[in-house]
């Protein structure tokens, strides 16, 4: 861990007052240089908007979840027995006990195929000299873990994000379109 946690301070200040209007939407980063402050702000607004839509449509608040890393899918089971699945990418894990975020691109338990979005986010970080996206582990609050997940969502054009609690770390993921089954 180095200065990545302090480099998130500017993002915290900037994004703390961001509104919830989504701009653009779903267009992945194509490798171009961007205005980083604007991109972070847009990522946060995109996440808030998409999570609102996902919450209303998917009703996942009390659903149990599992990830099949071989298939690249997350499955949700609602209390009424209905199932929903979506393509999934593991962005990283956040340990609430020690407030450390670990990127999925460098996590030994994440299969290669589920690291692609995290890896692309690292490339974005390298292109824009953002250590919080290129250092494998860093101090972070849960809000900062959400913000890192938001930038991954925008960089990759994901449909939404999911915070998967476990008995240990919290897994942050980007998800694709949900398929619902009765």
Backbone torsions as a table, in degrees:
resi	resn	phi	psi	omega
1	UNK	NA	136.1	179.2
2	UNK	-134.4	-136.1	-175.4
3	UNK	-77.2	5.3	-178.4
4	UNK	-59.6	-38.8	-178.3
5	UNK	-65.7	-37.2	178.5
6	UNK	-75.7	-26.6	178.3
7	UNK	-72.0	-15.3	174.9
8	UNK	-79.2	-12.2	-178.8
9	UNK	-58.2	-43.7	-179.1
10	UNK	-64.0	-36.6	178.9
11	UNK	-67.8	-39.4	178.3
12	UNK	-59.5	-46.0	-180.0
13	UNK	-64.7	-47.5	-176.9
14	UNK	-64.6	-46.4	-173.4
15	UNK	-83.3	-14.5	-179.8
16	UNK	-57.9	-30.2	-176.6
17	UNK	-107.8	10.6	-177.6
18	UNK	-64.3	142.3	177.2
19	UNK	-86.5	-178.8	-171.8
20	UNK	-105.1	12.0	177.6
21	UNK	-73.9	132.4	177.5
22	UNK	-85.3	138.3	174.9
23	UNK	-119.6	148.9	-178.1
24	UNK	63.6	-127.6	172.5
25	UNK	128.6	107.3	170.5
26	UNK	80.4	6.0	179.8
27	UNK	-94.6	112.5	-178.1
28	UNK	-65.4	155.0	175.5
29	UNK	-62.9	134.8	-175.9
30	UNK	-106.1	14.8	177.7
31	UNK	96.3	-3.1	-178.6
32	UNK	-77.5	157.4	172.8
33	UNK	-72.8	140.8	-179.6
34	UNK	-129.9	163.8	170.3
35	UNK	-74.5	106.6	-170.6
36	UNK	-61.6	-45.3	-179.1
37	UNK	-61.3	-42.9	178.5
38	UNK	-65.2	-41.9	-178.6
39	UNK	-62.2	-43.9	176.7
40	UNK	-59.7	-45.3	-179.0
41	UNK	-63.4	-43.5	177.7
42	UNK	-63.7	-38.5	179.3
43	UNK	-61.8	-42.8	-179.8
44	UNK	-65.7	-43.4	177.8
45	UNK	-64.0	-42.4	178.6
46	UNK	-59.8	-45.5	179.9
47	UNK	-60.7	-48.1	-178.4
48	UNK	-60.6	-44.1	180.0
49	UNK	-64.9	-49.7	-177.0
50	UNK	-65.4	-36.2	177.9
51	UNK	-67.7	-35.7	176.3
52	UNK	-63.4	-45.5	178.2
53	UNK	-63.8	-45.3	-179.2
54	UNK	-62.8	-41.4	-179.8
55	UNK	-61.7	-42.9	180.0
56	UNK	-68.4	-42.6	-174.9
57	UNK	-78.4	-42.6	-168.2
58	UNK	-94.9	-24.5	179.3
59	UNK	52.1	60.7	-175.7
60	UNK	-102.9	0.6	-173.4
61	UNK	-53.6	-38.4	-177.3
62	UNK	-115.6	17.8	-178.6
63	UNK	-83.4	145.0	170.3
64	UNK	-82.0	159.1	-176.3
65	UNK	-142.4	152.5	172.7
66	UNK	-144.0	150.0	175.8
67	UNK	-115.4	128.4	172.5
68	UNK	-100.4	99.9	-176.6
69	UNK	-66.5	-30.2	178.5
70	UNK	-65.4	-40.1	-179.3
71	UNK	-87.7	-17.6	-177.3
72	UNK	72.9	33.2	-175.9
73	UNK	-127.5	147.2	168.7
74	UNK	-108.9	138.5	178.0
75	UNK	-120.3	133.0	176.5
76	UNK	-112.2	138.0	173.5
77	UNK	-120.6	115.6	179.3
78	UNK	-76.0	164.4	-178.2
79	UNK	-57.4	-30.1	-179.4
80	UNK	-84.9	5.1	177.7
81	UNK	92.3	-9.7	178.2
82	UNK	-66.2	145.1	-179.9
83	UNK	-113.5	148.6	172.7
84	UNK	-140.7	139.0	177.4
85	UNK	-127.4	157.4	177.9
86	UNK	-155.5	150.9	169.9
87	UNK	-60.1	146.1	-176.0
88	UNK	-135.5	148.5	171.4
89	UNK	-132.3	133.3	-180.0
90	UNK	-89.6	116.7	-178.6
91	UNK	-82.7	-44.3	179.0
92	UNK	177.6	-178.7	176.9
93	UNK	-127.3	148.2	179.7
94	UNK	-125.0	126.0	179.5
95	UNK	-96.9	108.6	-177.3
96	UNK	-67.2	-26.0	-178.2
97	UNK	-66.6	-35.5	-178.1
98	UNK	-120.6	3.2	179.8
99	UNK	50.6	56.9	175.9
100	UNK	-120.9	131.9	173.8
101	UNK	-104.2	131.3	177.5
102	UNK	-119.0	126.1	-179.7
103	UNK	-68.9	142.4	178.0
104	UNK	-63.0	-28.2	-178.8
105	UNK	-66.9	-13.8	-179.2
106	UNK	-126.6	23.6	-176.9
107	UNK	-102.2	124.1	-174.5
108	UNK	-65.2	-22.4	-178.4
109	UNK	-91.7	-0.9	179.2
110	UNK	-97.5	121.9	178.5
111	UNK	-65.1	150.7	-175.9
112	UNK	-51.9	-45.6	-176.0
113	UNK	-64.6	-21.5	179.9
114	UNK	-96.8	7.6	177.8
115	UNK	-100.1	-5.6	-170.3
116	UNK	-57.7	-45.3	-178.6
117	UNK	-67.7	-41.1	178.3
118	UNK	-63.8	-41.3	179.1
119	UNK	-63.5	-44.1	179.0
120	UNK	-62.6	-36.0	177.5
121	UNK	-66.2	-37.2	175.6
122	UNK	-63.1	-41.9	177.4
123	UNK	-60.5	-41.7	176.1
124	UNK	-58.5	-45.1	178.3
125	UNK	-61.5	-41.0	177.6
126	UNK	-64.3	-41.5	-178.7
127	UNK	-66.3	-24.8	-176.3
128	UNK	-117.6	13.4	177.6
129	UNK	52.4	54.2	179.9
130	UNK	-112.5	97.8	-175.6
131	UNK	-61.7	-27.5	179.3
132	UNK	-65.7	-17.2	177.8
133	UNK	-101.7	-10.3	-175.2
134	UNK	-115.1	-12.2	176.5
135	UNK	-92.0	130.0	-171.6
136	UNK	-65.0	-30.6	179.7
137	UNK	-135.5	145.4	178.8
138	UNK	-159.3	154.6	173.0
139	UNK	-67.0	136.5	180.0
140	UNK	-160.8	143.7	170.0
141	UNK	-80.9	173.8	176.5
142	UNK	-64.1	-38.1	178.1
143	UNK	-60.8	-41.5	177.7
144	UNK	-65.5	-36.5	175.7
145	UNK	-62.5	-40.7	175.8
146	UNK	-62.5	-40.2	-178.8
147	UNK	-67.0	-37.0	175.1
148	UNK	-65.9	-37.4	176.7
149	UNK	-66.3	-36.3	178.4
150	UNK	-64.5	-42.4	-179.9
151	UNK	-67.1	-36.0	176.3
152	UNK	-64.3	-39.5	178.3
153	UNK	-58.8	-46.8	-178.1
154	UNK	-70.1	-44.7	-179.2
155	UNK	-57.9	-35.8	-173.9
156	UNK	-103.0	-4.4	-179.8
157	UNK	66.3	34.5	-179.1
158	UNK	-70.2	157.3	179.2
159	UNK	-74.1	-38.5	-177.8
160	UNK	-165.7	-172.7	179.7
161	UNK	-135.0	158.9	178.0
162	UNK	-140.9	137.3	176.3
163	UNK	-104.5	105.5	-175.6
164	UNK	-97.9	105.0	178.2
165	UNK	-71.3	148.3	175.0
166	UNK	-135.2	-177.5	176.7
167	UNK	-72.1	-15.0	178.6
168	UNK	-120.4	-113.2	-179.0
169	UNK	-69.6	160.5	174.1
170	UNK	-94.9	131.4	-178.8
171	UNK	-97.1	126.1	176.7
172	UNK	-103.1	129.1	-173.8
173	UNK	-133.6	154.0	166.2
174	UNK	-103.7	141.7	-179.4
175	UNK	-126.2	158.0	176.4
176	UNK	-97.3	-162.2	-179.5
177	UNK	-60.7	134.3	177.2
178	UNK	-78.6	139.9	170.2
179	UNK	-113.4	123.1	-176.9
180	UNK	-102.1	139.7	177.5
181	UNK	-131.5	142.9	-178.6
182	UNK	-72.4	NA	NA
